Amino acid sequence: MSGVLMSGVAGGRSLGRRFGWLWAAYAVSTFGTRLAFDAFPLIAVVVLDAGPARVAALAAAGLAVGAVVAVPLGPWVEFRRKRPVMVATDLVRCAVLLSVPVAYVSGRLGFAQLLVVSVVVAAADITFRAAAGSCLKTLVGPGDLLTANGRFEATAWTATMLGPPVGGAAIGVFGPVVTVAVDAVSYLLSALGIRAIGGGEPRPHRTGAPSRLRAGELLDGWRYFLTSPGLRPLFLNTVLVNGLIMATTPLLAVLMLADLGFAPWQYGLAFAVPCAGGLIGSRMAQPLVARFGEHRVLTTSGVLRVCWPVGLAFVRPGGAGLALVMAVEFGLITSMGVFNPVFATRRLELTPPDRVVRTLSAWSVSGKLTTAALIAVWGLLAGLTGPRTAIALAGVLLLATPLLLPRHDHARTAGGRP
């Protein structure tokens, strides 16, 4: 947690000490998570001798069941102080992740434990992110939301670029569970950072509602963004785009590593280097919005980010194929680096403070369930047609998703003013 993060500055003005602590907490936990990238599938294969079906089940069940478990947590958190919830979810993730190296050292690690841990972590992730969105909206002013989201985006891509290679090296030296232990410690440090934010946080109050959670409130998040003319198209677009991109990720691994004979280090390089595009895009977002306006940047970058993936269907063996993958991923990630902070800002602008947690939680649940379903469907499709054809079909479908982007500028503050 460097002085740069503590002051909330990265090539721009300070957003205050309290934002600096939130950013530092996000940075340390994000680096820990990226360091442990694909740790559970690796442990399942190397330690437990799990086959492809069980590894796929581990990935899908963690997403799907964790999302379902998180459904009642959004409305429950909405009317509670957000920072204690964030600290609690950090400590829960720390505890369950530490159980993995403890069980491994004692010789008691089993597949069922990995499954339970993945579900708990997925549910805690959704709850934490929803509470963090609400917390961010109270720590920075409306005019600074894009700056803050741009810094989070840059941090995420930096961690994605550096974490997996370092984690892979650590596993080679210290064994298969070391990155899980580091990830657990990162959540403990994140909890300490959130505690350090300080300042009072008033307890939210219900208006015209009973004090305990009602069954109908479980659907409030979906009800809000599905009836919002500004949020509904963004929801449909982002959930479908993210799901289709994630659905092709394991297929591309099979195509490159098994069918085309790329070495694992080449595969890792093909996705690590292009992450620099995320840094570039996140730094471009605010100047582009200042010049062209939020709506134009949102729609243009939303279109550009789906023009690239279809190129992955044409990858061939050798250096030219590796260069093609890196070029496609660089274009995709750069476009996402611009789109993501603008999208995150627009979503917060269009969501009233007393609905942020429910909206973000329902959004995340839908996204994870959609991604899990598309991963399963595209796995079956690849089994019937081959990974290259399945990747091409996903790329073609992605080209149609800009039709779901908002055509009008609905950007208004939660108070209803332009």
C-alpha positions in Angstrom: 0.0 0.0 0.0 2.3 2.7 -1.3 2.0 6.4 -0.7 0.6 6.9 -4.2 -2.4 4.7 -3.3 -2.7 6.2 0.1 -3.2 9.7 -1.3 -5.6 8.4 -4.0 -3.4 9.7 -6.8 -2.2 8.1 -9.9 -1.2 10.5 -12.6 -4.0 12.9 -11.5 -5.4 14.8 -8.6 -6.0 13.3 -5.2 -9.4 11.9 -4.4 -8.7 11.9 -0.7 -7.2 9.7 2.0 -10.4 7.7 2.5 -10.6 6.8 -1.2 -6.9 6.0 -1.0 -7.5 3.3 1.6 -10.4 1.8 -0.5 -8.2 1.7 -3.5 -5.3 0.1 -1.6 -7.7 -2.6 -0.2 -8.9 -3.2 -3.8 -5.4 -3.4 -5.2 -4.0 -5.8 -2.6 -6.9 -8.2 -2.9 -7.0 -8.0 -6.7 -3.3 -8.8 -6.9 -3.8 -11.8 -4.6 -6.7 -13.1 -6.7 -4.8 -12.8 -9.9 -1.7 -14.4 -8.3 -4.0 -17.4 -7.6 -5.5 -17.4 -11.1 -6.8 -20.9 -12.0 -5.4 -22.3 -8.7 -8.4 -24.5 -7.9 -8.4 -26.3 -11.3 -4.7 -26.8 -11.0 -5.0 -28.2 -7.5 -7.9 -30.5 -8.6 -5.7 -31.9 -11.4 -2.3 -32.1 -9.8 -3.3 -33.0 -6.2 -6.6 -34.8 -6.6 -6.2 -36.3 -10.1 -9.5 -34.9 -11.2 -10.6 -35.4 -14.8 -11.9 -32.7 -17.2 -15.5 -33.3 -16.2 -14.9 -32.7 -12.5 -12.7 -29.7 -13.3 -15.4 -28.1 -15.4 -18.0 -28.9 -12.7 -15.8 -27.2 -10.1 -15.6 -24.0 -12.3 -19.3 -23.9 -13.2 -20.7 -24.9 -9.8 -18.6 -22.2 -8.0 -20.1 -19.5 -10.3 -23.7 -20.8 -10.4 -24.2 -21.9 -6.8 -22.3 -19.0 -5.4 -24.5 -16.6 -7.4 -27.7 -18.3 -6.1 -26.4 -18.1 -2.5 -25.7 -14.4 -2.9 -29.3 -13.6 -4.0 -30.7 -12.8 -0.6 -27.6 -11.0 0.5 -28.0 -7.9 -1.7 -31.3 -6.7 -0.2 -30.0 -7.6 3.3 -26.9 -5.6 2.9 -28.7 -2.6 1.3 -30.0 -1.4 4.7 -26.8 -2.0 6.7 -23.5 -0.2 7.0 -21.4 -1.2 4.0 -17.9 -1.2 5.4 -18.5 -3.7 8.1 -20.1 -6.0 5.5 -17.0 -5.6 3.3 -14.7 -6.4 6.2 -16.8 -9.4 7.1 -16.7 -10.8 3.5 -13.0 -10.3 3.3 -12.5 -12.2 6.6 -14.8 -15.0 5.4 -12.8 -15.4 2.2 -9.6 -15.3 4.1 -10.8 -18.1 6.4 -12.2 -20.5 3.8 -9.2 -20.0 1.5 -6.7 -20.7 4.4 -8.6 -24.0 5.0 -7.2 -25.3 1.6 -3.5 -25.2 2.5 -4.2 -26.4 6.0 -6.1 -29.4 4.6 -3.4 -30.0 2.0 -0.6 -30.0 4.6 -2.6 -32.4 6.9 -3.4 -34.7 3.9 -7.1 -34.2 4.2 -7.8 -32.0 1.1 -10.7 -33.3 -1.0 -12.7 -32.3 -4.0 -15.8 -31.5 -1.9 -13.8 -29.0 0.1 -12.7 -27.2 -3.0 -16.3 -27.1 -4.2 -17.5 -25.6 -1.0 -14.7 -23.0 -0.8 -15.4 -21.9 -4.4 -19.1 -21.4 -3.7 -18.4 -19.4 -0.5 -15.8 -17.3 -2.2 -18.1 -16.6 -5.2 -21.0 -15.5 -3.0 -18.7 -13.3 -0.9 -17.2 -11.7 -4.0 -20.7 -10.7 -5.3 -21.7 -9.3 -1.9 -18.4 -7.4 -1.4 -18.5 -5.8 -4.9 -22.1 -4.7 -4.4 -21.3 -3.1 -1.1 -18.1 -1.6 -2.5 -20.0 0.2 -5.2 -22.3 1.8 -2.6 -19.3 2.7 -0.5 -17.5 4.3 -3.5 -20.5 6.5 -4.2 -20.3 7.9 -0.7 -16.5 8.5 -0.7 -16.2 10.5 -3.9 -18.3 13.1 -5.6 -20.3 12.4 -8.8 -17.7 14.3 -10.8 -14.9 12.0 -9.6 -16.6 8.6 -10.2 -15.1 8.1 -13.6 -11.6 9.0 -12.3 -12.0 6.5 -9.4 -13.4 3.7 -11.7 -10.5 4.4 -14.1 -8.0 3.8 -11.4 -9.7 0.6 -10.3 -9.7 -0.6 -14.0 -5.9 0.2 -14.4 -5.2 -1.7 -11.2 -7.2 -4.7 -12.3 -5.3 -4.9 -15.7 -1.9 -4.4 -14.0 -2.7 -7.3 -11.6 -4.0 -9.4 -14.5 -0.7 -8.8 -16.4 1.6 -9.5 -13.5 -0.2 -11.9 -11.2 -0.5 -15.2 -13.2 3.1 -15.3 -14.3 4.3 -14.6 -10.8 1.8 -17.1 -9.4 2.9 -19.8 -11.8 6.6 -19.3 -10.8 5.6 -19.4 -7.1 3.8 -22.7 -7.6 6.8 -24.2 -9.4 9.0 -23.3 -6.4 6.7 -23.7 -3.4 4.0 -26.1 -4.4 0.4 -26.1 -5.6 -1.3 -24.3 -2.7 1.0 -21.4 -2.1 -0.9 -18.9 -4.2 -4.2 -19.8 -2.4 -2.5 -19.0 0.9 -1.2 -15.7 -0.5 -4.7 -14.9 -1.8 -6.1 -15.5 1.7 -3.6 -13.1 3.3 -4.5 -10.5 0.7 -8.1 -10.5 1.9 -6.9 -10.0 5.4 -4.9 -7.0 4.3 -7.9 -5.7 2.4 -10.0 -5.9 5.5 -7.4 -3.9 7.4 -7.4 -1.3 4.6 -11.2 -0.9 4.7 -11.1 -0.5 8.5 -8.5 2.3 8.0 -11.0 4.3 5.9 -12.4 5.7 9.1 -15.1 8.3 9.4 -18.6 7.8 10.4 -21.0 5.7 8.2 -24.7 6.3 9.1 -26.9 3.3 9.1 -29.3 3.4 6.1 -33.0 3.6 7.0 -35.9 2.0 5.2 -38.6 4.3 4.1 -42.2 2.9 4.3 -41.0 -0.7 4.7 -40.8 -3.1 7.6 -37.5 -3.6 9.4 -37.0 -7.2 8.3 -36.3 -8.5 4.8 -39.4 -9.2 2.7 -39.5 -11.9 0.1 -40.4 -9.4 -2.6 -37.2 -7.5 -2.0 -35.2 -10.3 -3.4 -36.2 -9.2 -6.8 -35.9 -5.5 -6.3 -32.5 -5.2 -8.0 -33.7 -7.0 -11.2 -37.0 -5.0 -11.1 -35.1 -1.7 -11.0 -32.6 -2.2 -13.8 -34.9 -4.2 -16.1 -37.5 -1.3 -16.0 -34.8 1.4 -16.4 -34.5 2.7 -20.0 -30.9 3.6 -19.3 -29.8 0.4 -17.4 -31.8 -2.3 -19.2 -29.8 -2.2 -22.5 -26.5 -1.9 -20.7 -27.4 -4.9 -18.6 -28.4 -7.1 -21.6 -25.3 -6.0 -23.5 -22.7 -6.5 -20.8 -24.0 -9.8 -19.5 -24.1 -11.3 -23.0 -20.8 -9.9 -24.1 -18.9 -11.0 -21.0 -20.6 -14.4 -21.1 -19.7 -15.1 -24.7 -16.1 -13.9 -24.2 -15.7 -16.1 -21.1 -17.3 -19.1 -22.9 -14.5 -19.2 -25.5 -11.7 -18.9 -23.0 -11.4 -22.7 -22.2 -11.9 -23.5 -25.9 -9.1 -21.3 -26.9 -6.9 -23.0 -24.4 -7.7 -26.4 -25.9 -7.2 -25.1 -29.5 -3.8 -23.5 -28.7 -2.3 -26.0 -26.3 -3.7 -29.3 -27.6 -4.6 -28.8 -31.3 -2.0 -26.3 -32.4 0.9 -27.3 -30.1 1.7 -24.0 -28.4 3.8 -24.3 -25.2 2.2 -23.3 -21.9 4.6 -20.3 -21.6 3.5 -19.1 -25.1 -0.2 -19.4 -24.1 0.5 -17.4 -20.9 2.5 -14.8 -22.9 -0.3 -14.4 -25.4 -2.7 -13.2 -22.7 -0.3 -11.4 -20.3 1.3 -8.9 -22.7 -2.0 -7.6 -24.2 -3.1 -6.6 -20.7 -1.0 -3.5 -21.2 -3.9 -2.4 -23.4 -6.1 -2.3 -20.3 -3.7 0.2 -18.8 -3.8 2.3 -21.9 -7.5 2.2 -22.3 -8.2 3.0 -18.6 -6.0 6.1 -18.9 -7.7 7.2 -22.1 -11.3 6.9 -20.7 -11.5 10.2 -18.9 -9.8 12.4 -21.6 -12.1 10.8 -24.2 -15.2 11.5 -22.1 -14.1 15.1 -21.6 -13.8 15.6 -25.3 -16.6 13.5 -26.8 -19.0 13.0 -24.0 -19.9 10.0 -21.9 -22.6 8.5 -24.1 -20.5 8.6 -27.3 -17.5 7.0 -25.7 -19.6 4.3 -24.1 -21.3 3.3 -27.3 -18.1 3.6 -29.5 -15.9 1.6 -27.1 -18.8 -0.9 -26.6 -18.9 -1.5 -30.4 -15.1 -1.7 -30.7 -14.7 -4.3 -27.9 -16.7 -6.9 -29.8 -15.0 -6.5 -33.2 -12.0 -8.5 -32.2 -12.8 -11.9 -30.8 -13.9 -13.4 -34.2 -10.3 -13.2 -35.2 -9.3 -15.9 -32.8 -11.0 -18.4 -35.0 -8.2 -17.9 -37.6 -5.2 -18.6 -35.3 -2.6 -20.9 -36.8 0.5 -22.7 -35.4 3.8 -20.9 -35.0 4.9 -17.3 -34.4 2.3 -15.8 -36.8 -0.5 -17.5 -34.8 0.9 -16.3 -31.5 1.1 -12.7 -32.9 -2.5 -12.9 -34.1 -3.8 -13.9 -30.7 -1.8 -11.1 -29.0 -3.0 -8.5 -31.5 -6.6 -9.6 -31.1 -6.4 -9.6 -27.3 -4.6 -6.3 -27.2 -7.4 -4.7 -29.3 -10.1 -6.3 -27.2 -8.5 -5.4 -23.8 -7.8 -1.8 -24.9 -11.4 -1.3 -25.9 -12.6 -2.9 -22.6 -10.2 -0.6 -20.7 -12.0 2.4 -22.1 -15.5 0.9 -21.9 -15.5 -0.6 -18.4 -14.9 2.5 -16.2 -17.3 4.5 -18.3 -19.9 1.8 -18.0 -19.3 1.4 -14.2 -19.7 5.2 -13.8 -22.9 5.3 -15.9 -24.4 2.5 -13.8 -23.7 4.3 -10.6 -25.0 7.6 -11.9 -28.3 5.9 -12.9 -28.8 4.1 -9.6 -30.2 5.9 -6.5 -28.0 5.5 -3.3 -30.7 3.3 -1.6 -30.7 0.8 -4.5 -27.0 0.5 -5.3 -26.3 -2.8 -3.4 -29.5 -4.5 -4.6 -28.8 -3.5 -8.2 -25.2 -4.4 -8.3 -25.8 -7.7 -6.5 -28.6 -8.7 -8.9 -26.5 -7.7 -11.9 -23.5 -9.8 -10.7 -25.7 -12.8 -10.0 -27.2 -12.6 -13.5 -23.8 -12.2 -15.0 -22.3 -15.2 -13.2 -25.3 -17.5 -14.0 -25.2 -16.5 -17.6 -21.5 -17.0 -17.9 -21.7 -20.5 -16.3 -24.6 -21.4 -18.7 -22.7 -20.2 -21.7 -19.5 -22.0 -20.7 -21.5 -25.2 -20.5 -23.3 -24.7 -23.8 -20.1 -23.8 -25.7 -18.3 -26.7 -24.2 -21.0 -29.0 -25.6 -20.9 -27.1 -28.9 -17.1 -27.5 -29.1 -17.5 -31.3 -28.5 -19.8 -31.5 -31.5 -18.2 -29.1 -34.0 -14.6 -28.5 -32.6 -13.2 -25.6 -30.7 -12.4 -23.4 -33.7 -16.0 -23.5 -35.0 -17.4 -22.8 -31.5 -15.0 -19.8 -31.1 -16.1 -18.5 -34.6 -19.8 -18.7 -33.7 -19.2 -16.8 -30.5 -17.3 -14.1 -32.4 -20.1 -13.8 -34.9 -22.8 -13.5 -32.2 -20.7 -10.8 -30.4 -20.8 -8.7 -33.6 -24.6 -8.4 -33.1 -24.4 -7.3 -29.4 -24.0 -3.5 -30.1 -27.7 -3.6 -31.1 -28.3 -3.9 -27.4 -26.4 -0.8 -26.4 -28.4 2.3 -25.3 -29.2 4.5 -28.3 -30.0 7.6 -26.3 -28.2 9.3 -23.5 -30.1 8.5 -20.3 -27.3 9.7 -18.0 -28.9 11.4 -15.1 -27.9 11.6 -11.5 -29.9 9.6 -8.9 -31.5 12.9 -8.0 -33.0 13.1 -11.5 -31.0 16.1 -12.8 -29.1 16.0 -16.1 
